[in-house]
Amino acid sequence: MSGITYKDAGVDIAAGARAVALMKRAVEETHGPAVLGGIGSFGGLFDVSNLKGMASPTLVASTDGVGTKTRIASALGRYDTVGQDIVNHCINDILVQGARPLFFMDYVAASKLDPEMVAAVVTGAALACKAAGVALLGGETAEMPGVYAPGEFDLVGTIVGVVDRASIIDGAQIEPGDVVIGLASAGLHTNGFSLARRVFEGADLTATPDGLGRPLGEALLAPHRSYLPEVGALLDAGIPVRGLAHITGGGLIDNPPRILPPAVAMTLDRDAWTVPPLFRLIQERGGVSDMEMAHAFNQGLGMLIVLPDAAVEPAMALLTAPEAGFAEARVVGRVTPRGEGPAVVL
């Protein structure tokens, strides 16, 4: 009589091996000469000898997840966009300090591994890595019955980048009179989905609501935008970027203060940009207040760039050049002295 097996307990080792086989080619396409070894090692190896040209190379690391956006992906059976989401989110998180990404690692966990699902997630991540010139160095797939609910999965990513210490962007030089440029988001990106799911509970994700222009599920799954091309172009051109705020969890209320010195505030002009239809739909259907919307969502602005007034004209000329294909850029606010009021004024 045979005894109980690991598969009987809910963990299918063969499924994990199949997932690796399905994603292997996409992952290897992100590897350049700096990647030593391939998929399957206990740890990823990355040669950093090219950093010798920096006076004081400083590593910048970040870990994040895509939150409950995974539930929209599961409901629609579409998993490639969340793979792009996690890479681009992590790129932006280190970009705000002036860092360029070196390598990325992912973690996918579920109650039961579906090799095709995992491969779609990781292939999406590899696509975003390749676009950004980032090595997908490795990762982990975990089958955890009893921890995750059936049909649900979690997605987390870790990124490591580098910046020369003298070039770190920390917001310390921000002062009254500085100008704020906003770069357009592609949608909700990776935050606010618990509220959005509550508002759209029971809605047909394949239907196209009036004014949205595309199916609701497609709009909700729009990938998080990477701002590496735009910010990289500004830095390469010598534009004096004084501060960058990635608009993620906490929206336009909590993220800008993370880069502002204590004595200043940021005033954003609500009329300076058009709030995309998806956000307006959420607000109307849920009866959500203006302040709650700004606190939960990016409201159409995925990255804020703080510059001295004299740098705005050359920065906007670069960002709006038709041939560049960058995200839409608009002047959306100014830095002001801070009194007793909030750090962000809308």
ZALUMVEX-801744 format. One line per 3 residues: number of its first residue (from 1); their letters; for each residue x, y, z of C-alpha. Coordinates in nm, 4 decimals, decimal comma. Each point is the difference from the previous one (the first is absolute). Last residue first. Example, Ala and Ser with C-alpha at 12.3 -4.5 7.8 and 13.67 -1.06 7.14 Angstrom:
<recs>
2	SA	1,3670 -0,1060 0,7140; -0,1370 -0,3440 0,0660
</recs>
This chain:
<recs>
346	LVV	-0,5737 7,0487 -0,3878; 0,2491 0,0993 0,2689; 0,2666 -0,2487 0,1029
343	APG	0,2086 0,0441 0,3150; -0,3069 0,0952 0,2005; -0,0508 0,3409 0,1658
340	EGR	0,1794 0,1709 0,2876; 0,2384 0,1843 -0,2281; 0,1864 -0,1582 -0,2859
337	PTV	0,1781 0,2180 -0,2523; -0,1023 -0,0885 -0,3555; 0,1012 -0,2565 -0,2618
334	RGV	-0,1960 0,0242 -0,3214; -0,2547 -0,1949 -0,1999; -0,1168 -0,1981 -0,3000
331	VRA	0,2361 0,0844 -0,2867; -0,0926 -0,2706 -0,2470; 0,1667 -0,3077 -0,1496
328	EAF	-0,1657 -0,2705 -0,2117; 0,2012 -0,3218 0,0147; 0,2926 -0,0059 -0,2423
325	GAE	-0,0043 -0,0886 -0,3685; 0,3263 0,1854 -0,0621; -0,0804 0,0999 -0,3587
322	PAT	-0,2690 0,2450 0,1072; 0,2331 0,1932 0,2352; -0,2151 0,0608 0,3071
319	LLA	0,2477 -0,1174 0,2646; 0,2999 0,1768 -0,1520; -0,1726 0,3341 -0,0521
316	MAP	-0,1593 -0,0350 0,3430; 0,3407 -0,0409 0,1640; 0,1534 0,2874 -0,1973
313	EVA	-0,2835 0,2328 0,1093; -0,0207 -0,1218 0,3602; 0,3675 0,0391 0,0877
310	ADP	-0,0164 0,3697 0,0946; -0,2846 -0,0655 0,2447; 0,2063 -0,2472 0,2022
307	LVI	-0,1268 -0,3536 -0,0457; -0,2271 -0,2428 0,1854; -0,1195 -0,3034 -0,1977
304	LMG	-0,3225 -0,1785 0,0916; -0,0624 -0,3548 -0,1237; -0,3144 -0,2015 -0,0687
301	LGQ	-0,2491 0,2828 -0,0446; -0,3458 -0,1081 -0,1245; -0,1877 0,0143 0,3303
298	NFA	0,2848 -0,1848 0,1777; -0,2511 -0,1750 0,2236; -0,0961 -0,0485 0,3661
295	HAM	0,0696 0,3407 0,1568; -0,1009 0,2057 -0,3036; -0,3223 -0,1998 -0,0304
292	EMD	-0,0661 0,0385 0,3729; 0,0453 0,3770 -0,0284; -0,2399 0,0296 -0,2935
289	SVG	-0,2635 -0,2059 0,1803; -0,1041 -0,3474 -0,1173; -0,3642 -0,0480 -0,0981
286	GRE	0,0939 -0,3490 -0,1106; -0,1416 0,0078 -0,3508; 0,0966 0,3642 -0,0618
283	QIL	0,3474 -0,0193 0,1518; 0,0892 -0,3278 -0,1693; -0,1252 0,1300 -0,3361
280	RFL	0,1997 0,3226 0,0391; 0,3119 -0,2063 0,0696; -0,0593 -0,2139 -0,3084
277	PPV	-0,0684 0,3066 -0,2174; 0,3474 0,1540 0,0464; 0,0424 0,3151 0,2161
274	TWA	0,0994 0,2801 -0,2352; 0,2987 0,2079 0,1073; 0,0643 0,3559 0,1137
271	DRD	-0,3500 0,0525 0,1415; 0,0783 -0,1743 0,3312; 0,2953 0,2362 0,0531
268	LTM	0,2431 -0,1645 0,2419; 0,1572 0,1985 0,2825; 0,3019 -0,1647 0,1588
265	AVA	0,1163 0,1045 0,3442; 0,3295 0,1213 0,1420; 0,1675 0,0391 0,3395
262	PPL	0,0334 -0,3701 0,0858; 0,1939 -0,0958 -0,3166; -0,2190 -0,1833 -0,2538
259	IRP	0,0853 -0,3473 -0,1338; -0,2386 -0,2215 0,2010; -0,2499 0,2873 0,0059
256	PND	-0,0754 -0,0690 -0,3695; -0,1218 -0,3585 0,0698; -0,2709 0,0388 0,2645
253	ILG	-0,2601 0,2262 -0,1626; 0,0374 -0,0659 -0,3729; -0,0621 -0,3718 0,0447
250	GGT	0,0582 -0,1743 0,3308; 0,1105 -0,3175 -0,1764; 0,1833 0,0985 -0,3193
247	IHA	0,0905 0,3390 -0,1451; 0,3763 -0,0158 -0,0543; 0,1392 0,3319 0,1217
244	LGR	0,3144 0,1489 -0,1518; 0,2079 0,2884 0,1339; 0,2600 0,2568 -0,0932
241	VPI	0,0468 -0,0895 -0,3659; 0,2679 0,2296 -0,1398; -0,0226 -0,0808 -0,3744
238	GAD	0,3402 -0,1377 -0,1021; -0,1273 -0,1513 -0,3249; 0,0671 -0,3522 0,1273
235	LLA	-0,2064 0,0774 0,3105; -0,2965 0,1225 -0,2029; 0,0193 -0,2923 -0,2421
232	GVE	0,0201 -0,2490 0,2870; -0,3071 0,1554 0,1571; -0,2025 -0,0463 -0,3177
229	PLY	0,1300 -0,3426 -0,1036; -0,0015 -0,1385 0,3589; -0,3595 0,1061 0,0578
226	SRH	-0,1378 -0,3539 0,0004; -0,3782 -0,0174 -0,0386; -0,2083 -0,2430 0,2030
223	PAL	-0,1816 -0,2244 -0,2433; -0,3676 0,0509 -0,0919; -0,1822 -0,2753 0,1920
220	LAE	-0,2843 0,2228 0,1223; -0,0616 0,1395 -0,3497; -0,0086 -0,3504 -0,1492
217	GLP	-0,2430 -0,1138 0,2689; -0,2322 0,2923 -0,0695; -0,0140 -0,0637 -0,3743
214	RGL	0,1099 0,2962 -0,2120; -0,1126 0,3547 -0,0779; -0,0749 0,0996 0,3588
211	GDP	-0,2727 0,2522 -0,0770; -0,2905 -0,2386 0,0442; 0,1127 -0,3263 0,1569
208	TAT	0,1547 -0,2671 -0,2258; -0,0941 -0,3505 0,1168; 0,2577 -0,2794 0,0520
205	LDA	0,0420 0,0767 0,3706; -0,3722 -0,0478 0,0592; -0,0622 0,1675 0,3360
202	GEF	-0,0697 -0,2074 0,3119; 0,2243 0,2143 0,2197; 0,1094 0,3021 -0,2044
199	VRR	0,0229 0,2439 0,2924; 0,1474 -0,2613 0,2353; 0,2505 -0,1060 -0,2680
196	ALS	0,1075 0,3631 -0,0440; 0,0471 0,0423 0,3760; 0,2124 -0,3132 0,0303
193	FGN	0,1732 0,0967 -0,3227; 0,1337 0,3320 0,1231; 0,3561 -0,0728 -0,1049
190	THL	0,1866 -0,1731 -0,2790; -0,0313 0,2272 -0,3083; -0,3505 0,1496 0,0251
187	GAS	0,0239 0,1102 -0,3619; 0,2833 0,0705 -0,2436; 0,1347 0,2852 0,2099
184	ALG	0,0848 0,3394 -0,1437; 0,3211 0,1749 0,1003; -0,0430 0,3033 0,2243
181	IVV	0,2384 0,2956 0,0064; 0,0362 0,1930 0,3261; 0,1716 0,3399 0,0054
178	DGP	0,2371 0,1380 0,2615; -0,0912 0,3391 0,1410; 0,0405 -0,1076 0,3619
175	EIQ	0,2909 -0,2406 0,0433; 0,0970 -0,3583 -0,0801; 0,3720 -0,0550 0,0621
172	AGD	-0,0479 -0,2836 0,2527; -0,2272 -0,1919 -0,2362; 0,2104 -0,3172 0,0194
169	IIS	0,1434 -0,0465 -0,3493; 0,3298 -0,1884 0,0266; 0,2567 0,1308 -0,2506
166	ARD	0,2946 0,0362 0,2385; -0,0457 -0,3612 0,1091; 0,0250 -0,1337 -0,3546
163	VVG	-0,3225 -0,1920 -0,0544; -0,0663 -0,3719 -0,0202; -0,2940 -0,2354 -0,0301
160	VIT	-0,1367 -0,3066 0,1759; -0,3579 -0,1168 -0,0459; -0,2242 -0,2295 0,1998
157	GVL	-0,3396 -0,1207 -0,1181; -0,3156 -0,1400 0,1533; -0,2982 -0,1819 -0,1496
154	DFE	-0,2685 -0,1812 0,1969; -0,2487 -0,2577 -0,1229; -0,3664 -0,0897 0,0386
151	GPA	-0,1915 -0,2906 -0,1547; -0,0329 -0,1889 0,3269; 0,0737 0,2276 0,2987
148	YVG	0,3669 0,0398 0,0906; 0,1473 -0,1427 0,3200; -0,1741 -0,3389 0,0077
145	PME	0,1746 -0,1155 -0,3140; 0,3337 0,1766 -0,0516; 0,1561 -0,0564 -0,3425
142	ATE	0,2968 0,2344 -0,0325; 0,1714 0,1334 -0,3105; 0,3256 0,1802 0,0667
139	GGL	0,2206 0,2449 -0,1834; 0,2988 0,0508 -0,2240; 0,2159 0,2589 -0,1712
136	LAV	-0,2569 0,1716 -0,2161; 0,2676 0,2317 -0,1412; -0,1087 0,3580 -0,0638
133	GAA	0,0357 0,1794 -0,3332; -0,3324 0,1781 0,0537; -0,1848 -0,1645 -0,2900
130	KCA	0,1574 -0,3354 0,0890; -0,1162 0,0282 0,3587; -0,3545 0,0867 -0,1080
127	LAA	-0,0169 -0,3040 -0,2301; 0,1584 -0,2195 0,2690; -0,2714 0,1027 0,2452
124	GTV	-0,2664 -0,0918 -0,2538; 0,1743 -0,3333 -0,0554; 0,0004 -0,0472 0,3778
121	VAA	-0,3754 0,0487 0,0281; -0,0783 -0,2107 -0,3090; 0,2303 -0,2798 0,1212
118	VME	-0,1715 -0,0020 0,3379; -0,3418 -0,0264 -0,1633; 0,1119 -0,2752 -0,2397
115	PDL	0,1595 -0,1987 0,2825; -0,3128 0,0208 0,2204; 0,1376 -0,0290 0,3507
112	KSA	-0,2497 -0,0749 0,2763; -0,0549 0,2153 0,3083; 0,2032 0,2692 -0,1691
109	AVY	0,3360 0,1765 0,0210; 0,2015 0,1972 -0,2556; 0,3228 0,1701 0,1084
106	DMF	0,2071 0,2078 -0,2407; 0,3588 0,1217 -0,0302; 0,1302 0,3083 -0,1820
103	FLP	0,3432 0,1168 -0,1136; 0,2007 0,3145 -0,0690; -0,2466 0,2892 0,0189
100	RAG	0,1122 0,3637 -0,0353; -0,0135 0,1981 0,3233; -0,0873 0,3700 0,0209
97	QVL	-0,1770 -0,0222 0,3335; -0,3423 0,0058 -0,1665; 0,1266 -0,2724 -0,2349
94	IDN	0,0083 -0,2486 0,2872; -0,3788 -0,0103 0,0363; -0,0562 0,0484 -0,3723
91	ICH	0,1845 -0,3205 -0,0887; -0,1956 -0,1892 0,2684; -0,3344 0,1055 -0,1453
88	NVI	0,1188 -0,0808 -0,3518; 0,1013 -0,3533 0,0969; -0,3158 -0,0708 0,2012
85	DQG	-0,2331 0,1292 -0,2650; 0,1573 -0,1874 -0,2922; -0,0731 -0,3291 0,1752
82	VTD	-0,3466 0,1320 0,0811; -0,0552 0,0498 -0,3736; 0,0755 -0,3606 -0,0985
79	YRG	-0,2607 -0,1635 0,2237; -0,3336 -0,0031 -0,1774; -0,2567 -0,2504 0,1280
76	LAS	-0,2557 0,2806 0,0326; -0,0928 -0,0654 0,3634; 0,3579 -0,1008 0,0793
73	AIR	0,1420 0,3256 -0,1394; -0,2602 0,2011 0,1907; 0,0936 -0,1884 0,3170
70	TKT	0,3715 0,0649 -0,0606; -0,0738 0,3722 0,0118; -0,0390 -0,0755 0,3697
67	GVG	0,3506 0,1184 0,0778; 0,2583 0,0302 -0,2764; 0,2970 -0,0613 0,2279
64	DTS	0,3091 0,1861 0,1163; 0,3691 -0,0349 0,0791; 0,2611 0,2710 -0,0503
61	AVL	0,3767 0,0244 -0,0248; 0,2475 0,2835 -0,0641; 0,3700 -0,0780 -0,0312
58	TPS	0,2440 0,2880 0,0231; 0,2973 0,0354 -0,2328; 0,2451 0,2571 0,1366
55	AMG	0,2201 0,1523 -0,2709; -0,1679 -0,2013 -0,2727; 0,2142 -0,1579 -0,2725
52	KLN	0,0515 -0,3099 0,2123; -0,3690 -0,0809 -0,0500; 0,0896 -0,2128 -0,3040
49	SVD	0,1370 -0,2661 0,2381; -0,3541 -0,0705 0,1185; -0,0267 -0,3621 -0,1179
46	FLG	-0,3376 -0,1482 0,0958; -0,0453 -0,3513 0,1416; -0,3417 -0,1350 0,0907
43	GFS	-0,0322 -0,2403 0,2914; -0,0889 -0,3665 0,0442; 0,0585 -0,0554 -0,3701
40	GIG	-0,2852 -0,1184 -0,2188; -0,0146 0,2669 -0,2668; 0,3350 0,1036 -0,1432
37	GLV	0,3580 0,0774 0,0934; 0,1682 0,3397 0,0082; -0,2109 0,2991 -0,0972
34	APG	0,2189 0,2989 -0,0850; 0,0348 -0,1104 -0,3638; -0,3721 0,0557 -0,0609
31	HTE	-0,3072 -0,1860 0,1185; -0,3506 0,1221 -0,0774; -0,0494 -0,2626 -0,2739
28	EVA	0,0774 -0,2673 0,2596; -0,3244 0,0786 0,1816; -0,2157 -0,0368 -0,3111
25	RKM	0,1703 -0,3292 -0,0895; -0,0435 -0,1540 0,3441; -0,3673 0,0899 0,0558
22	LAV	-0,1565 -0,3258 -0,1187; 0,2747 -0,2215 0,1463; -0,0278 0,1705 0,3383
19	ARA	-0,3770 -0,0503 0,0039; 0,0483 -0,3666 -0,0899; 0,2365 -0,0479 0,2951
16	GAA	-0,2530 0,1571 0,2358; -0,2754 -0,2238 -0,1336; 0,2224 -0,3050 0,0499
13	IDV	0,0471 0,0857 0,3663; -0,3760 -0,0104 0,0573; -0,0758 0,1109 0,3559
10	GAD	-0,3477 -0,0706 0,1391; 0,0668 -0,2624 0,2666; -0,0793 -0,2789 -0,2476
7	KYT	0,2637 0,1547 -0,2258; 0,2572 -0,0343 0,2801; -0,0860 -0,3679 0,0141
4	IGS	-0,1856 -0,2166 0,2508; 0,1175 -0,3570 0,0332; -0,0180 -0,2850 -0,2500
1	M	-0,1414 -0,3365 0,1031
</recs>
